[in-house]
Amino acid sequence: DNFPIHSVCKVVLCGNSQAGKSTLTQSILKYLRAPEYEVMCFQIPVDEDHQSCVVPLTTGIQSHDVKHKDGSMKVYDLAGHKEYYSSHSSCLEAISLGSPSTFLLLTDIHNVAKVKAELNYWATMIGNVCSKCPHQSEIIVVGTHIDEVVNKAELPGLCALLTRYAEEAVKKTGHHFAGFVPLNTTHFTSHGKEFFPLLLATNDVVRKNSPAISLS
């Protein structure tokens, strides 16, 4: 690893399988490596045969080191399949011992019937793995697949409902709810302009709350 895990700002993407974690991870890395943090219309990267370069199923935990103008960041992309859940807990507990993290909890926005249970499960896991950390972590809930909501007029009400679900789930953990953002993770438009400033501002809060995290 290029950076000690307790001296950088850690961003952990979690959520069920196919929620869009790996695609969002790639967009975060691309954004942070842009010269002046330009908000781009991000699309799934493809190879010369026009096949997606994003691995369809993440195995275990994928980590990425990023050095950018506002400091160093370590991004963790957690596999969403149930066979990895037990190993996630032990790995995240070790990662979270020295300093807090920014968690991105992704949930498929158009599958409302399952959202509440998903949020409660992942928020509880975050609360458990961070229980030994002396500082409060930040949790951003990302509602993905908004492009699959057929009736766009329903989107504001749906976002308000999911924001309430997210606040309720995070409140039980003892950590801080930093906000809810709806996203089409494969093609950022106006919502991308909300997401990236929120992520960077939340990371600043985590840095300020933890003396263990370096600013460089």
FIMAR-847611 format. One record per atom (N, C-alpha, C): y, x, z. Coordinates in pm, whole numbers, plus 50000, padded with zeros to 5 digits. Layout:
REM FIMAR-847611
YXZ
...
This chain:
REM FIMAR-847611
498805008350000
500005000050000
501255008750000
502295004249930
503525011849923
504395010050047
504284998450114
505134995450228
504274991250347
504574995950469
503864990850587
504124975950602
503094968250634
503254953650632
504214948650739
504494956550843
505384951650949
506824956150928
507114963350819
508464968250797
509124961550677
508454952050615
509004945250498
509004930150524
509734922950440
509724908450448
508464903450376
507654895850446
506394891050390
506554876650344
506114874050221
506134860650165
504694856750135
504224845950197
502824841850185
502764828350115
502064827850001
501884815349928
500534809449964
500534797050013
499294790550051
499304776150004
498114770250002
497964756549954
496614755049888
496264742749852
494964740149792
494844746349653
493614747049605
493354752449472
494114744549365
494604751749266
495304745949151
496684740149187
497224744149301
498564739349339
499664746749263
499344758349206
500334765949131
500774778749199
499994783649295
500394795349373
500484808049288
499484810649206
499484822949127
500594822849022
500834811148963
501904810148864
503264812148931
503454806249048
504704808049120
504864822549164
503764828949205
503824843149242
504344851449126
503824849049007
504254856748890
505734854348859
506204842148878
507614839248852
508524845848954
508074846449081
508854853149185
508984867949152
507874874249114
507894888449081
508794891048962
508724882448861
509564884048743
511034882448777
511334872548861
512714870048900
513304881748979
512554886749077
513064897449162
513234910549086
512504912148977
512614924448898
513664923348789
514294911548775
515374910048677
516604917448728
517464922748637
518594931148678
519524924748779
519924912648757
520914906248845
520424892748896
519124891648919
518544879148968
518944867348881
518734868948753
519044858048661
517964847348675
518374834648686
517404823748690
516974820848547
515704823348520
515184821848386
514384808948375
514234804048251
513264793548226
511914800448218
511204800948330
509944808248335
508844799848275
508074806048186
506904799548129
505684808248155
504504802248157
503294809948184
503184821348084
503064833948130
502944845148037
501644844447958
501704848347831
500514847947746
500304861547682
499054864447643
498754876947576
498914875347426
498504885447350
498714885147205
497914874247136
496864869247203
496074858247148
496534844747200
497734844947267
498344832747321
497494826247430
496754834647504
495994829947618
496764833147746
496664824247846
497394826347971
496984839348038
497984846948086
497714859348158
497564856948308
497804844848354
497634841648495
496164838748522
495594846048620
494184844048653
493994829748701
493084821848639
492974807648672
492544804848815
491684813648872
491224811649009
491404824649086
492234824249191
492484836149271
491304838749363
490934851449375
489844855449465
490434861549591
490114855849707
490594861449833
492104860849848
492714872449871
494164873549885
494664884349790
495574880749701
496204890449611
497554894349672
497844907349677
499134911649733
499924919649630
501244918549638
502154925249545
503324931049624
503664943549596
504824950049658
506004949449563
507154945449616
508364944649534
509514951649607
510174960749538
511384967149590
512534961449508
513454954449573
514564948349499
515864950949573
516964946349517
518274950249568
518564945349709
517864934849753
518084929649888
517034934349987
516214944049949
515214949250041
513814948649984
512854952950063
511464953150019
510764940050057
509814936149972
509084923749996
507614925749962
506754919750042
505324919750013
504914905249993
504384902149876
504024888449840
502514886949845
502044877149921
500614874449933
500294860949868
499344861249776
498894849149707
497494845849758
497364834949835
496094831349897
495284822149805
494014825449788
493124816649714
493034803149784
492974792449706
492974779049765
491604772949786
490534780249748
489194774649762
488694775649907
487954765649948
487554764350089
486704775950138
485944782550048
485084793450093
485874805350146
487194805650117
488034816750163
488824813350290
488754801050336
489614796850446
489404805050573
488154807850608
487904815250732
488424829550723
488264835850608
488764849550593
490294849650588
490904839150533
492364838150534
492894838850677
492274831650765
492764830950903
492784844750969
491684852250954
491624865351018
492584875350954
492704874950821
493634883950752
495084880850787
495434868050786
496814864150814
497184866950959
496224865651049
496514868751189
496894883451204
496174892151134
496484906451137
497834909351074
498124902750962
499394904650892
500564900150979
500364889451056
501454883151129
501694888651269
500904898251313
501014903051451
502384909151482
502914917451392
504124924951425
505424918251393
505444909651292
506714903651250
506444890451179
507424881451177
507234868351115
507224869250963
506874858150899
506784857550753
507544845350702
507774845550571
508214833550501
506974827750434
506614815550471
505464809050410
505934799050305
505324799750187
505534789750083
504284781150079
504414768950126
503274759750133
503364750550012
502454752449916
502494744749792
501564732749799
502044721549745
501224709549740
501514702049610
500474696349553
500594689149426
501314675949449
502534674949397
503414663849430
502934650449375
502154650849267
501774637949206
500494632249265
499904639649362
498714634849430
499074630849573
499884620549584
500484616749712
499434613049817
498334607349774
497304602749868
496744614349951
496764626449896
496164637949965
497204647350025
498474645249993
499514654850034
499624656250185
499644645250257
499864645750401
498764653850470
497514651450432
496394658650492
496464673550458
496844676750333
496974690750292
498044697850373
499204691350387
500294697350462
499904699650608
499244689950667
498824691350807
497824702750823
496884703950729
495884714650739
496534728450732
497324730650628
497904743950608
498964747250714
499744737250755
500734739750860
500044743450991
498944736651022
498184739951143
497624754051136
497104757851019
496574771351003
497674781751023
498854779150965
499984788350981
500344789651129
500404778251198
500714778551341
499714786651420
498434785351385
497384792551458
497434807551432
497584811551306
497544825851274
498794833051322
499884825651339
501134831851384
501364830351534
500374825451605
500574822351747
500874834751832
500424846551786
500634858751863
501884866351822
502554861351718
503784867851674
504934863551766
505714873051816
506774869451911
507984862551847
508014862151714
509164856251645
508714844551557
509644835451534
509364823351458
509304826251308
508274821151241
508194822251096
508934810551031
509224812050903
509914801750826
508934795750725
508964782550708
508064775750615
508854767550515
508694770950387
509264763250277
508124755550212
508274742550197
507244734450130
507684732249986
506784735349893
507074734149750
506184723249691
506804712849638
506064702249571
505914705649424
504694708349379
504484713049243
504034701849150
503964705249022
503504695948917
504414683648904
505714685548922
506604674048908
506624668848764
506224677248671
506164673048530
505084662448508
504134661248603
503054651648589
503384638048652
504574636948712
505024623948762
505494615848642
504774605348610
505034597748487
506394590948490
506684583848599
507944576648612
508954585548686
509844592048612
510784601448673
511744594548769
511944581448754
512824574048844
512254573748986
510944575848998
510304575749129
510434589249201
510884599549129
510884613049185
511764614549310
513004609249313
513814610749435
513164604749559
512594592849546
511924586449659
510694594049701
509964599349603
508774607149630
509124619949705
510194626549661
510634638949727
511084636149871
511764624849892
512214621250027
511004618950119
509964612350066
508754609750144
508044622850179
507924631750080
507234644350103
508024653550195
509344652650189
510174660350283
509894656050426
509754642950447
509444637750581
508064642350626
507074641450536
505724646350568
505764661150605
506524668850528
506584683350550
507224686450685
508324679750715
509014681950843
508094678750960
507354667750949
506454663651057
505344673951076
504784678850965
503684688450974
504154701751032
505304706550987
505804719551032
506254718951177
506844707751218
507334706251355
506224708651457
505004704651424
503874706151516
503484720751536
503894729551443
503474743551449
504344752051542
505554747251573
506484755251652
507294764951567
507074764551434
507844773151344
508924764951277
509734771351195
510924764851141
510714759850999
511074747150977
511014741150843
512274744950768
512124753350665
513284758550593
513714749750477
512864740350436
513254731350329
512104727350238
512384717150156
511414712350057
512044713549919
511274718849823
511764720249686
510694715149589
511044705749500
510094701649395
510184711349278
509034715049220
509034724649110
507974721249006
508314724248883
507314725748779
507074740748772
505994745648832
505804760048848
505574767248717
505264760148610
505024766748482
506264767548395
507324760448433
508544760748351
509734756948440
510424766948492
511554764248581
512764759448502
513384749048555
514644744348498
515644743648612
516244732148634
517284731048737
516744733448877
515494729448903
514934731349038
514724746049070
514524754248967
514384768548990
515644774549048
516784768849012
518064773649064
518214770449213
517484760549261
517484757449403
516474766149478
515334768749415
514254775549483
514584790049517
515034797849422
515214812049445
516294815149550
517464808649546
518424811049654
517884807249792
517094796349799
516494792249926
515514802749975
514694808149884
513724818449922
514434830849976
515454835549907
516154847649949
516904845450081
517534833650095
518254830550219
517284829650337
516104823950313
515104822850419
514584836550459
514384845250361
513974858950391
515014866150476
516294863450449
517364869550530
517264864950675
516954852150696
516794846850832
515644854050902
514524855750831
513364862550889
513714876950926
514434883750838
514824897650867
515694898350992
516654889451001
517594889651114
516884886351246
515834878251237
515124874151358
514074884151404
513814894151322
512794903851358
513294918151341
513494925451451
513964939251442
512954948551378
511694944051362
510664952651304
510804953951153
511544944551090
511644944550944
512824952850899
512564962350810
513604971150757
514444963750653
515694967350643
516574961550543
516544969450414
515814980350408
515784988650287
514354990850239
